Amino acid sequence: MPRPASTNLGYTPPDGGWGWAVVFGSFISIGFSYAFPKSLTIYFKEIQEYFSISYSEIAWVSSIMLATMYAGGPVSSVLVNRYGSRPVVIVGGLMVGVAMVTASFGTTIVHLYLCVGVIGGFGLAFNLQPSLTIIGKYFLVKRPIANGLAMAGSPVFLSTLAPLNQFLFDHFGWRGSFLILGGVLFNCCMAGSLMRPIKMRKTTDENDTGKLDVTSQRAGEDESKQSGCATKVNQFIDVSLFKHRGFLIYLVGNVLMFFGFFAPVVFLAPYAKHQGIDEYSAAFLLSIFALVDMFARPGTGLVANTRWIRPKIQYFFSLSVIFNGLCHIMCPLLPGYSGLVVYAVFFGLAFGMVCALLFEVLMDLVGAQRFSSAVGLATIIECGPVLLGPPISGLLVDIFLDYKYMYFACGVMMVLGGIFLYIMNYYNYRWLEKEGKQRKVEELEIGSAKELAANEENKDNEEEIRQNTQEEG
């Protein structure tokens, strides 16, 4: 079994048992969080005609929902740190369910912005972060596998919600569909009920408390003393992470990556149609992509948990990002529909690899104890490129009247992000090893000094006893 990254939880995670029920609950919550905003596009045309609005106005529904989901990360993290994952997910499920039910009675597009976009977005934020956080509470050795299985919820739910939404739309229209979807989303409350707080079992073995791996990403990251306002803020969310070297490397690399991460998925079907391919064949490309992605995520978790990959998992993530970028660069060079099928297969594999590792490597960097704050801070910063990436890519298509430049640009951004992560993690690993050796030397010096002091004290005691004996004689 590979050596796990260190943790400072103060107990040994069970790595199984009820933890698998928690993974199932996270699978549901993560699936709804990532897939639901994308699946709503089926209703856009009818809503657009009903309210007599432009396409850009209706597109804001999904954009606001995604933006709120990412921007709500810090709020969700604060609540998780204060109350735990279970109540936050249950409240999030209630919010997004009520939001959809209320939206079904909306009379203007602004009502949908507020209900679906703002309230529903916050509800999804309260589902996403707690689900990611609690996995680190239950798993250590098998954590990459657990994360891979939980993240597989996104492609599974996307491939399920798409035909379900089409069925509901054909039979009930958008209002009836929203009402029914509100009831379906209440299942997030059931998922949250599975996330019971873990029963802590204190450990006495030093190895079980997190000093297992000198290459741990949190080693050597000394926390400076906080005072005043910073102390009050840190009671809710750990802003000292912005002084964490590994976290900053992760953040910069991800910002670069996210500018080219989602646009290739959004424009895959339109690009195929632009090539003269019929609508059904173009849609089938997305099915191929989702199917491969579905199996790539848990498969990546298994590979990441091996003894060869786990100690240097940051390299694996960096190479996955580069692989993703290379797929986009090669896409316009592949001829015909068969070339797009090959691209969809490799893109699904690369996309699944990145998604399976995205939060696992963050937990490896900061540890499970600080992960809730880390994911909240990361998502609100990543909100910018997530929202700006697709519009900028669409602008390239409008300027050049060709999709290939958009794919080239997305590929280059992801390759640059992956190269940055690989190089900086190489130096970070070296710095961590050096810091670990320095700590060992300091510990040995302190131990030697204590031993010398103890020997001197023993000698003094022996001398005193000898003098007392001579005086008595």
Number of C-alpha atoms within 10 A of each C-alpha: 8 14 15 22 26 26 28 15 19 16 18 22 23 18 18 17 9 14 23 18 15 24 28 19 25 34 27 27 34 27 24 26 27 21 20 22 22 18 21 18 16 15 19 16 14 13 20 17 12 13 12 12 14 11 13 9 13 23 13 16 23 22 18 20 27 27 23 22 30 29 23 25 28 24 19 31 30 20 18 25 19 13 11 18 28 23 19 26 32 22 18 29 31 20 24 31 29 23 25 27 22 19 25 22 14 16 11 13 20 14 15 25 22 19 24 30 28 22 23 31 30 27 31 34 36 31 33 29 33 30 32 26 26 25 25 27 22 27 23 23 20 22 26 31 23 30 29 30 25 27 31 25 25 26 24 20 22 22 18 13 20 17 13 15 22 16 13 18 18 11 11 13 16 23 20 16 22 26 20 18 22 23 15 13 25 19 19 28 23 17 24 26 16 19 27 16 12 13 10 13 11 12 13 11 11 10 13 18 17 20 17 15 17 19 22 24 28 22 20 19 15 10 10 8 8 12 10 7 8 13 15 11 15 16 12 17 25 22 16 18 20 13 13 18 18 24 20 14 18 22 20 16 22 23 21 22 30 23 25 31 26 18 22 21 17 15 18 21 21 16 20 20 16 13 15 12 16 12 12 10 15 22 16 14 21 20 17 19 24 25 18 21 28 26 19 24 30 23 19 24 24 19 15 28 22 16 13 12 15 22 20 20 21 27 21 19 23 25 19 23 31 25 22 28 29 21 25 26 21 15 21 19 11 14 10 13 16 10 14 21 19 17 22 26 20 22 27 27 26 26 27 30 28 23 22 29 25 19 20 27 22 22 27 27 26 26 23 27 17 21 25 30 28 30 24 24 24 22 21 18 17 21 20 16 19 23 19 14 19 23 12 17 23 16 12 18 18 12 9 11 11 14 22 19 17 26 28 19 19 29 28 20 22 30 27 17 25 26 17 21 27 22 13 19 22 14 11 17 18 13 15 20 19 15 17 18 13 13 14 12 12 12 12 12 12 12 12 12 12 12 12 12 12 12 12 12 12 12 12 12 12 12 12 12 12 12 12 11 10 9 8 7 6
